[in-house]
Amino acid sequence: AGRWLEAARYAFDAGALDDARSHATTALRTASDRRTRVGARLLLVELAGEDHSGTGPLLDAAFCESAGIPDLTAHTRMYRAVKAYYDGDVEVALAELKRAEEAAEQCHDLERLVEVLSWRGNILVGSEGDSELERAGQLARGLPLTAATVGARQLGAMGRLFRGDVAEAVRRITALRAAVEQSGAVRELAAVLISVAGVYGRAGRCAEALAAGRACVRLYVDVMSTPGPGLLVIAMAELNGGSVARAAEYARQATAACLAAGDEDWIKLASVTTGMIELARGEPGTAAETLRRAYAVEQQRGRVDPGQLLWHADFVEALVGAGSLAEAVEVLASVTASVDRLDRQVAHLGLARAGALVTAASGRVRDAADDLASAIDRWIDHPYPLEVARAYHALGGLERRAHRRGAARAAYQEAERRYGLADAVPWREAAATDLARLNGGRGPGLSETERRIVELVRAGATNREIGRVLFLSVKAVEANLTRLYRRLNVRNRAQLSQVLDDVTEVR
């Protein structure tokens, strides 16, 4: 039976989940000792993934059999905490983790202690959670590479990132990736690549984030129980460093996978990612509705940490663009209060950008531009380069609306420059388009989406056909064409094709 359990664990680590489940079941059926039976039951719980429904009897039996054996007690209590968390009972989850911590310390099981601290740090928000993640990461550095220690070191790096210590986060996650790749632990590598893409993206290294995202999604499709997390990682990496159209398709697949897995955390992240993509595609109404769903889940679960994923500013922007100004004001005030309470300094510049858009929507455009310019001066050394670039981009739009063309041009140029330094291809194209519109030019500055629309128009595609190819709604295609007509002073498709015949940027 012990060999069956060992084989099950080996298969699980290799991503052969059906074999792992079969071997663990055999180990449980044939085992005569408590340790093997508990181990088999907990592995079967692990194989259930993040949907722990139906695992209650397995956990109850494992808990009963672990009585009097401290290391097994710590292990089973930790799993009970995880189930309680996914059932939405955070209070019970934290209580079980506390007991698991005591049992792990009693038997000097450092690996289990690391895992318990990581879970608690992941559940708690703000500096309290960060300190737990840091403690777990420090303990894990001296231990062999296992799923628990890799996860702890990964979360420790992310905790540094959320506090704005980007250089240390990059150092830690790069070293961890190298160690895991050398060890050959495929499942752990897939999970680590999520953080690699996230850290590189916030460090303004979008091309490297995109490469990590592509590696991540390949592994998730090959060896993980659901590809949803990997698809979300590549969707966000494509949004910042690749193609908005590809980002939209990955987000669509990710949403379906996360819904099938039934994990609310990943479903929320799928809505966040999709909403941000919709906003980038110029669909604020659709984005606002999508992001409302994510915000509702977040409020229901009571775990609001605006420093972990910077999306609340985009939510406010979408609400403003959709005409829901009162709601935008309410959301901005609530999120700002959370930022102040948790001291999430990294979120301030994004919220200043959102606040300026709210001010402009109330009719005070020049005040909004001045406020945002002051915020940029204050946060010019922000640790996340894209945050500064996006602030300049928004400032360009506000200055244009305030009829200060010189200031608008300077802001757009700075945004384009900073996007270029970060390899943020879609954002750089968007800034170039806005700059070209400001200059009244006919040629350069078409975004990737506009360029593809023009190509398809020339090929004779209808709006519906263009939408299918580019994963856009018909309304979005129409809106893009209307903007092109206005910018290039043409009235129809034939004139659009003719006026762009000599533009070298359209290929």
C-alpha positions, -999 to 999 in steps of 0.1 A, spaced: 0 0 0 28 24 8 43 18 -27 9 25 -42 8 58 -23 43 67 -34 34 59 -70 3 81 -67 23 110 -55 48 106 -82 20 105 -108 4 136 -93 37 155 -94 41 145 -131 6 156 -140 -8 121 -146 -39 128 -126 -59 98 -136 -30 75 -126 -26 93 -94 -63 89 -85 -62 52 -94 -31 45 -74 -43 65 -44 -76 46 -44 -57 13 -45 -34 25 -16 -65 34 5 -82 1 -2 -52 -20 7 -35 -1 35 -35 -14 70 -16 15 87 -31 49 95 -4 70 80 -9 55 45 -47 57 47 -45 94 58 -20 102 31 -41 85 4 -73 103 15 -56 137 15 -41 131 -19 -76 123 -32 -88 155 -17 -59 173 -35 -69 156 -67 -104 172 -63 -87 205 -71 -101 237 -59 -137 224 -60 -138 206 -26 -174 195 -28 -178 159 -19 -145 157 -1 -160 161 34 -162 124 42 -126 119 31 -114 147 53 -135 136 83 -121 101 81 -85 114 77 -90 137 107 -102 108 129 -73 85 119 -47 113 124 -57 117 161 -26 115 184 -1 118 155 9 155 155 23 157 119 -8 140 105 -30 162 126 -13 193 112 -18 180 77 -55 172 80 -63 204 99 -47 224 71 -69 206 46 -100 213 67 -90 249 67 -87 249 29 -121 234 25 -136 259 49 -121 287 29 -135 274 -3 -169 270 14 -167 307 23 -162 303 60 -130 324 66 -134 323 104 -134 285 105 -105 284 80 -83 307 102 -92 287 134 -82 255 117 -50 270 104 -41 282 140 -45 246 153 -25 233 123 2 257 131 3 245 168 5 209 157 32 215 132 53 234 157 48 206 183 64 180 159 88 204 143 73 199 109 87 229 91 73 221 57 38 219 71 43 251 91 54 268 58 22 256 41 0 268 70 16 302 71 13 306 33 -24 298 34 -30 322 63 -11 349 44 -31 343 13 -64 346 33 -55 377 52 -52 411 34 -28 439 37 3 441 58 -10 413 81 -11 389 52 22 401 38 40 395 70 27 359 71 38 354 35 73 368 42 77 345 73 67 315 52 90 324 24 119 329 47 113 295 64 110 278 30 143 290 16 163 265 36 140 235 29 140 211 -1 118 220 -31 83 206 -26 49 219 -36 46 236 -2 80 253 -1 78 264 -37 44 279 -31 57 297 0 86 312 -18 64 322 -47 39 340 -24 68 356 -5 79 372 -38 44 383 -46 41 399 -11 72 420 -19 57 430 -53 24 442 -36 45 464 -14 63 479 -43 96 462 -38 98 452 -75 136 446 -76 134 420 -48 103 404 -62 121 400 -96 152 386 -79 132 361 -59 108 349 -86 136 345 -111 157 324 -87 127 303 -78 119 297 -115 154 285 -122 154 262 -92 121 246 -101 130 242 -137 162 224 -126 142 201 -103 119 191 -131 87 197 -110 63 204 -138 32 213 -118 51 236 -95 67 253 -125 33 259 -141 22 277 -109 54 296 -105 51 309 -141 19 327 -130 39 349 -107 68 352 -132 44 368 -157 28 390 -131 61 402 -116 77 409 -150 45 427 -162 45 451 -132 83 456 -136 76 470 -171 91 439 -188 60 431 -209 78 410 -236 93 387 -209 59 386 -192 44 375 -225 70 347 -230 63 335 -194 26 336 -200 29 315 -231 50 289 -213 25 289 -184 -6 283 -205 12 254 -223 19 237 -190 -16 243 -176 -32 228 -207 -9 198 -205 -7 189 -168 -32 208 -147 -68 198 -138 -81 230 -154 -64 254 -179 -83 284 -166 -55 300 -145 -29 296 -173 -54 311 -199 -59 341 -176 -22 347 -173 -17 347 -210 -47 369 -216 -33 396 -193 2 392 -208 -13 396 -243 -33 427 -232 -1 444 -220 25 431 -244 10 413 -273 -24 416 -290 -57 428 -276 -76 405 -300 -57 374 -288 -61 386 -252 -99 386 -257 -99 351 -271 -78 337 -243 -101 355 -217 -131 339 -233 -116 304 -230 -104 312 -195 -139 323 -184 -154 290 -196 -127 269 -179 -130 288 -146 -168 285 -146 -165 248 -152 -140 244 -123 -164 264 -100 -137 283 -82 -151 318 -73 -116 333 -69 -106 324 -105 -141 333 -118 -137 368 -103 -102 371 -119 -117 360 -152 -143 388 -150 -115 413 -140 -93 403 -170 -122 403 -194 -135 437 -182 -100 452 -186 -98 439 -221 -132 452 -230 -122 487 -217 -90 486 -238 -111 478 -268 -132 509 -263 -163 492 -249 -168 509 -215 -204 499 -211 -197 462 -216 -166 465 -194 -185 482 -166 -210 453 -165 -183 427 -165 -163 444 -138 -195 449 -117 -197 411 -114 -161 409 -101 -167 437 -77 -198 420 -63 -179 388 -56 -151 408 -39 -176 426 -17 -194 394 -8 -162 377 2 -150 407 21 -114 404 9 -107 438 -8 -70 443 -14 -65 469 -42 -27 463 -42 -28 427 -53 -44 432 -87 -46 468 -101 -81 468 -117 -103 490 -96 -91 522 -114 -102 506 -147 -136 497 -131 -141 534 -122 -130 544 -157 -155 520 -173 -183 533 -151 -175 569 -161 -174 559 -198 -207 541 -194 -223 572 -178 -227 557 -143 -210 587 -126 -227 583 -92 -216 547 -90 -181 556 -101 -179 581 -72 -191 555 -47 -167 528 -59 -138 552 -60 -145 563 -24 -148 527 -11 -116 515 -28 -97 545 -17 -107 538 19 -94 502 15 -61 515 1 -56 539 30 -66 513 56 -42 487 41 -15 512 32 -13 499 -4 8 528 -18 11 511 -52 -26 517 -59 -26 555 -54 -15 566 -89 -42 544 -106 -69 558 -83 -56 593 -90 -61 586 -127 -96 573 -120 -104 603 -98 -93 627 -125 -117 610 -150 -145 614 -124 -137 651 -119 -137 656 -157 -170 639 -161 -185 664 -136 -175 692 -159 -142 703 -144 -118 691 -171 -89 715 -164 -91 708 -126 -89 671 -135 -59 675 -157 -41 696 -131 -49 671 -104 -36 642 -124 -4 661 -134 3 667 -97 -3 631 -89 22 621 -117 48 644 -103 43 628 -69 45 593 -82 69 597 -110 92 571 -94 63 546 -91 77 510 -90 53 499 -118 62 516 -151 29 509 -168 11 528 -141 30 560 -149 26 555 -186 -11 550 -183 -14 581 -161 4 602 -188 -19 586 -214 -50 597 -195 -35 631 -189 -31 635 -226 -68 629 -231 -78 653 -203 -55 681 -217 -70 676 -252 -105 680 -237 -92 711 -219 -81 725 -253 -44 726 -242 -30 709 -273 7 715 -264 3 698 -230 -18 670 -245 9 664 -272 36 662 -246 16 638 -224 8 615 -253 44 615 -264 56 607 -229 30 579 -226 41 564 -260 78 566 -249 72 549 -216 50 522 -232 78 516 -257 104 512 -230 81 486 -213 74 467 -246 37 474 -240 28 470 -277 -10 475 -276 -8 505 -252 19 521 -273 -2 518 -304 -32 533 -286 -11 563 -275 3 567 -310 -33 567 -324 -44 593 -299 -13 614 -308 -21 611 -345 -57 621 -339 -45 652 -319 -21 662 -347 -48 657 -373 -26 634 -393 -39 609 -418 -14 582 -417 6 569 -388 -7 559 -355 -33 533 -364 -38 508 -336 -35 471 -343 -73 467 -342 -78 497 -366 -51 483 -389 -68 449 -391 -102 465 -396 -89 484 -426 -73 453 -440 -106 434 -438 -126 464 -452 -103 463 -482 -109 426 -485 -146 433 -487 -156 419 -453 -189 430 -437 -190 444 -402 -203 411 -389 -175 392 -406 -149 417 -392 -163 412 -358 -160 374 -360 -124 376 -371 -113 401 -345 -136 389 -317 -154 423 -316 -191 430 -314 -207 446 -344 -212 478 -324 -175 479 -316 -166 475 -353 -190 503 -362 -175 525 -335 -140 519 -348 -151 527 -383 -169 559 -372 -137 571 -355 -116 563 -386 -141 582 -408 -140 612 -386 -103 612 -381 -95 608 -418 -124 630 -430 -140 603 -452 -176 591 -455 -175 555 -466 -155 524 -470 -143 531 -505 -130 565 -494 -113 550 -464 -94 525 -485 -84 551 -510 -71 576 -485 -50 550 -469 -35 535 -501 -2 553 -496 1 549 -458 31 527 -452 19 518 -417 -11 499 -430 2 465 -443 
